[in-house]
């Protein structure tokens, strides 16, 4: 006899590859943590489209950008584009980016921007530690 059990999903993580577009996705019943790999400054609109296509309540768990190559200007634009799309991070969630040319003063300013616009903690990682 098969019994029916109700369960709740506590965590959902989804890795979105570089060739996946937002139009190819459907909203998920629960907002996932998203890994969007291969992002550079030219792919920021795609990031916003993917995020808004997947999340159901305009709140995202964590955003991580492995195998990416963003400049400080790209990180700033990413934060502003997500904010303009009314995306916010859920409480105690974070965003991880790889930005190899970042200076310490730029890091401080970008952390402040992400905190004020997305209500999240922004971390800068190297390629090995983002997974």
C-alpha positions as CSV (number, residue, x, y, z in Angstrom):
1,X,0.0,0.0,0.0
2,X,1.4,3.4,-0.9
3,X,0.8,6.1,1.6
4,X,0.6,9.8,0.7
5,X,2.9,12.0,2.7
6,X,2.9,15.8,2.8
7,X,6.2,17.4,2.8
8,X,7.6,20.9,2.6
9,X,10.6,21.9,0.6
10,X,13.0,23.8,2.7
11,X,15.6,24.6,0.1
12,X,15.7,24.7,-3.7
13,X,18.9,25.4,-5.6
14,X,19.0,25.9,-9.4
15,X,22.0,26.2,-11.7
16,X,21.1,28.2,-14.8
17,X,23.6,27.8,-17.7
18,X,24.6,30.7,-19.9
19,X,22.5,29.7,-22.9
20,X,19.2,29.6,-21.0
21,X,16.9,32.5,-21.5
22,X,14.1,33.8,-19.2
23,X,11.5,33.2,-21.9
24,X,12.3,29.4,-21.7
25,X,11.5,29.2,-18.0
26,X,8.4,29.1,-15.8
27,X,7.8,30.4,-12.3
28,X,8.6,28.0,-9.5
29,X,6.3,27.6,-6.5
30,X,9.2,28.4,-4.2
31,X,11.9,30.9,-4.8
32,X,15.2,29.1,-5.3
33,X,18.8,29.9,-4.7
34,X,20.1,30.6,-8.2
35,X,23.5,30.0,-9.6
36,X,23.8,31.8,-13.0
37,X,27.1,30.9,-14.6
38,X,29.0,32.6,-17.3
39,X,27.7,36.1,-16.6
40,X,29.7,39.2,-17.8
41,X,28.7,42.8,-18.2
42,X,26.9,42.1,-21.5
43,X,24.6,39.5,-20.0
44,X,23.0,41.6,-17.2
45,X,19.6,41.9,-18.9
46,X,19.5,38.2,-19.3
47,X,20.1,37.8,-15.5
48,X,17.1,40.0,-14.7
49,X,14.9,38.1,-17.2
50,X,15.9,34.7,-15.8
51,X,15.4,35.8,-12.2
52,X,12.0,37.4,-12.8
53,X,10.9,34.4,-14.8
54,X,11.7,31.9,-12.0
55,X,10.7,33.6,-8.8
56,X,7.1,33.9,-7.8
57,X,7.0,36.6,-5.2
58,X,9.7,39.1,-6.3
59,X,11.9,37.8,-3.5
60,X,14.9,35.6,-4.3
61,X,16.9,33.4,-2.0
62,X,20.5,33.7,-2.9
63,X,22.1,34.7,-6.2
64,X,25.5,33.3,-7.1
65,X,27.5,34.0,-10.2
66,X,30.1,31.2,-10.8
67,X,32.3,31.2,-13.8
68,X,31.5,34.9,-14.3
69,X,33.6,37.9,-15.1
70,X,32.0,41.1,-13.9
71,X,33.7,44.5,-13.6
72,X,32.9,46.8,-10.7
73,X,30.6,48.8,-13.1
74,X,28.9,45.5,-14.1
75,X,28.2,44.6,-10.4
76,X,26.8,48.1,-9.9
77,X,24.6,47.8,-13.0
78,X,23.5,44.3,-11.9
79,X,22.4,45.6,-8.5
80,X,20.5,48.5,-10.0
81,X,18.8,46.4,-12.7
82,X,17.6,43.9,-10.1
83,X,16.4,46.7,-7.9
84,X,14.6,48.4,-10.8
85,X,12.9,45.1,-11.5
86,X,11.7,45.2,-7.8
87,X,13.7,42.1,-6.9
88,X,14.7,41.8,-3.3
89,X,16.5,39.1,-1.4
90,X,14.8,37.2,1.3
91,X,15.8,37.8,4.9
92,X,19.4,36.7,5.6
93,X,20.1,35.8,2.0
94,X,23.0,37.0,-0.1
95,X,24.6,37.5,-3.5
96,X,28.0,36.2,-4.5
97,X,29.9,37.6,-7.5
98,X,33.3,37.2,-9.0
99,X,34.9,40.5,-9.9
100,X,38.7,40.1,-10.4
101,X,39.5,43.9,-10.9
102,X,37.8,45.1,-7.7
103,X,39.5,47.5,-5.4
104,X,38.8,47.7,-1.7
105,X,37.0,51.1,-1.9
106,X,34.8,49.8,-4.8
107,X,34.0,46.7,-2.7
108,X,32.8,48.8,0.2
109,X,30.6,51.0,-2.1
110,X,29.1,48.0,-3.8
111,X,28.3,46.2,-0.5
112,X,26.5,49.4,0.6
113,X,24.6,49.6,-2.6
114,X,23.5,46.0,-2.5
115,X,22.4,46.4,1.1
116,X,20.3,49.5,0.5
117,X,18.8,48.5,-2.9
118,X,18.4,44.7,-2.5
119,X,18.5,44.2,1.3
120,X,21.2,41.6,0.9
121,X,24.8,41.0,1.8
122,X,27.1,41.1,-1.2
123,X,30.2,38.8,-1.1
124,X,33.1,38.8,-3.6
125,X,34.6,35.5,-4.3
126,X,37.2,33.9,-6.4
127,X,36.2,31.1,-8.9
128,X,37.0,28.3,-6.5
129,X,35.0,29.4,-3.5
130,X,31.7,30.4,-5.1
131,X,30.3,26.8,-5.3
